[in-house]
């Protein structure tokens, strides 16, 4: 029952991340097209569009990273896996996921501290960028939560991304 609950959370989280990533991509492409059109045809543009598109790239990146980690398709910088046997790889999988969760949680903590410093000292004309930069702590929290859920359910369920295909 515990694993089914965590599996359901993983499923809902993936659907939410896909929605955020897809919506962010469509908005990014639309705003970029509008900005390029305005600048080339009318010699006019909105400075806020540049701020929004810069942060939308971060939204897409963090959601894509979370989805890649769920499908076990993330970048792995480890040369040891090529020389160890499969049973040892399986034994190391859960501890490595826990370590990844802890590292992302530390990044989340520091991203929150960074954002609070920005909040304290940001001028009034940069409020849009301030609130859009919440993607940094939210993205690291999402990654940490993903790694935690994967480590807790690694032996009970297959990865959700592979089931969708």
KOLGUBA-894028 format. One line per 2 residues: their letters; for each residue x, y, z of C-alpha. Coordinates in nm, 4 decimals, m for minus. Layout:
N
A> X Y Z ~ ...
This chain:
165
XX> 0.0000 0.0000 0.0000 ~ 0.2840 0.2369 0.0860
XX> 0.4507 0.1689 m0.2493 ~ 0.1226 0.2149 m0.4364
XX> 0.0780 0.5557 m0.2737 ~ 0.4319 0.6629 m0.3699
XX> 0.3834 0.5215 m0.7182 ~ 0.0633 0.7263 m0.7565
XX> 0.2494 1.0387 m0.6450 ~ 0.5202 0.9667 m0.9024
XX> 0.2575 0.9260 m1.1741 ~ 0.0828 1.2534 m1.0884
XX> 0.4136 1.4374 m1.0589 ~ 0.5172 1.3217 m1.4047
XX> 0.1889 1.4348 m1.5569 ~ 0.2297 1.7749 m1.3895
XX> 0.5893 1.8080 m1.5088 ~ 0.4935 1.7172 m1.8641
XX> 0.2199 1.9803 m1.8514 ~ 0.4579 2.2468 m1.7177
XX> 0.7325 2.1594 m1.9661 ~ 0.4970 2.1518 m2.2639
XX> 0.3155 2.4697 m2.1673 ~ 0.6439 2.6485 m2.0986
XX> 0.7784 2.5425 m2.4374 ~ 0.4699 2.6680 m2.6226
XX> 0.4756 2.9982 m2.4324 ~ 0.8512 3.0340 m2.4934
XX> 0.8137 2.9785 m2.8664 ~ 0.5158 3.2139 m2.8900
XX> 0.6816 3.4944 m2.6945 ~ 1.0056 3.4565 m2.8897
XX> 0.8183 3.4738 m3.2194 ~ 0.6262 3.7821 m3.1042
XX> 0.9443 3.9528 m2.9827 ~ 1.1372 3.8812 m3.3032
XX> 0.8424 3.9987 m3.5142 ~ 0.8029 4.3184 m3.3133
XX> 1.1718 4.3994 m3.3294 ~ 1.2173 4.3254 m3.7001
XX> 0.8959 4.4768 m3.8322 ~ 0.8291 4.7630 m3.5932
XX> 1.1680 4.8324 m3.4287 ~ 0.9925 4.7818 m3.0989
XX> 1.0023 4.5164 m2.8305 ~ 0.9139 4.4459 m2.4713
XX> 1.1996 4.4046 m2.2252 ~ 0.9857 4.1873 m1.9997
XX> 0.9515 3.9278 m2.2752 ~ 1.3278 3.8712 m2.2606
XX> 1.3087 3.8159 m1.8843 ~ 1.0168 3.5765 m1.9193
XX> 1.1787 3.3731 m2.1977 ~ 1.5040 3.3466 m2.0020
XX> 1.3165 3.1962 m1.7078 ~ 1.0993 2.9744 m1.9270
XX> 1.4189 2.8065 m2.0468 ~ 1.4890 2.7220 m1.6817
XX> 1.1353 2.5854 m1.6383 ~ 1.1813 2.3577 m1.9394
XX> 1.5286 2.2521 m1.8252 ~ 1.4266 2.1586 m1.4718
XX> 1.1118 1.9757 m1.5795 ~ 1.3080 1.7942 m1.8504
XX> 1.5749 1.6968 m1.5983 ~ 1.3111 1.5577 m1.3633
XX> 1.1490 1.3596 m1.6449 ~ 1.4872 1.2306 m1.7612
XX> 1.5759 1.1164 m1.4101 ~ 1.2436 0.9356 m1.3843
XX> 1.3104 0.7444 m1.7045 ~ 1.6701 0.6762 m1.5994
XX> 1.7850 0.8712 m1.9056 ~ 1.9807 1.1414 m1.7233
XX> 2.3481 1.2057 m1.7823 ~ 2.5647 0.9700 m1.5828
XX> 2.9254 1.0636 m1.5286 ~ 3.0556 0.7394 m1.3935
XX> 3.3219 0.5220 m1.5479 ~ 3.2940 0.2592 m1.2759
XX> 2.9654 0.1137 m1.4041 ~ 3.1403 m0.0250 m1.7096
XX> 3.3696 m0.2411 m1.4970 ~ 3.1362 m0.3638 m1.2206
XX> 2.8892 m0.6496 m1.2548 ~ 2.5109 m0.6128 m1.2758
XX> 2.4369 m0.7345 m0.9224 ~ 2.6629 m0.4704 m0.7729
XX> 2.5032 m0.2085 m0.9979 ~ 2.1606 m0.3053 m0.8619
XX> 2.2863 m0.2865 m0.5037 ~ 2.4356 0.0590 m0.5622
XX> 2.1296 0.2010 m0.7374 ~ 1.9290 0.2860 m0.4260
XX> 2.2158 0.4443 m0.2275 ~ 2.3111 0.6533 m0.5310
XX> 1.9517 0.7723 m0.5687 ~ 1.9466 0.8704 m0.2010
XX> 2.2745 1.0594 m0.2399 ~ 2.1343 1.2355 m0.5482
XX> 1.8245 1.3306 m0.3505 ~ 2.0359 1.4727 m0.0688
XX> 2.2562 1.6709 m0.3086 ~ 1.9505 1.8207 m0.4801
XX> 1.7989 1.8979 m0.1383 ~ 2.1153 2.0896 m0.0445
XX> 2.0911 2.2805 m0.3731 ~ 1.7242 2.3494 m0.2929
XX> 1.8195 2.4904 0.0469 ~ 2.0816 2.7200 m0.1022
XX> 1.8489 2.8248 m0.3856 ~ 1.5918 2.9271 m0.1221
XX> 1.8578 3.1277 0.0620 ~ 1.9644 3.2888 m0.2660
XX> 1.6054 3.3768 m0.3538 ~ 1.5395 3.5273 m0.0106
XX> 1.8473 3.7466 m0.0530 ~ 1.7230 3.8533 m0.3941
XX> 1.3792 3.9240 m0.2486 ~ 1.5256 4.1434 0.0217
XX> 1.7346 4.3577 m0.2112 ~ 1.5509 4.3555 m0.5440
XX> 1.4278 4.6900 m0.6765 ~ 1.0634 4.7406 m0.7618
XX> 1.1251 4.7268 m1.1367 ~ 1.2619 4.3694 m1.1126
XX> 0.9704 4.2039 m0.9344 ~ 0.8751 3.9939 m1.2371
XX> 1.2230 3.8402 m1.2596 ~ 1.2233 3.7892 m0.8842
XX> 0.9106 3.5749 m0.8829 ~ 1.0042 3.3902 m1.1992
XX> 1.3363 3.2967 m1.0384 ~ 1.1429 3.0797 m0.7939
XX> 1.1998 2.8090 m1.0537 ~ 1.5470 2.7531 m0.9063
XX> 1.4317 2.6279 m0.5648 ~ 1.1228 2.4659 m0.7159
XX> 1.3320 2.2821 m0.9736 ~ 1.5829 2.1513 m0.7209
XX> 1.3007 2.0477 m0.4885 ~ 1.1337 1.8610 m0.7742
XX> 1.4569 1.6808 m0.8603 ~ 1.5211 1.5933 m0.4965
XX> 1.1662 1.4655 m0.4570 ~ 1.1990 1.2577 m0.7748
XX> 1.5187 1.0940 m0.6576 ~ 1.3616 1.0261 m0.3179
XX> 1.0533 0.8668 m0.4745 ~ 1.2696 0.6607 m0.7080
XX> 1.4835 0.5377 m0.4193 ~ 1.1750 0.4471 m0.2155
XX> 1.0019 0.2602 m0.4977 ~ 1.2980 0.1256 m0.6939
XX> 1.2268 m0.2406 m0.6198 ~ 0.8490 m0.2272 m0.6324
XX> 0.7490 m0.0671 m0.9640 ~ 0.8999 m0.0156 m1.3097
XX> 0.9770 0.3374 m1.4207 ~ 0.6681 0.5235 m1.5277
XX> 0.8219 0.6726 m1.8416 ~ 0.8922 0.3249 m1.9804
XX> 0.5315 0.2198 m1.9137 ~ 0.3896 0.5135 m2.1118
X> 0.5662 0.4099 m2.4312
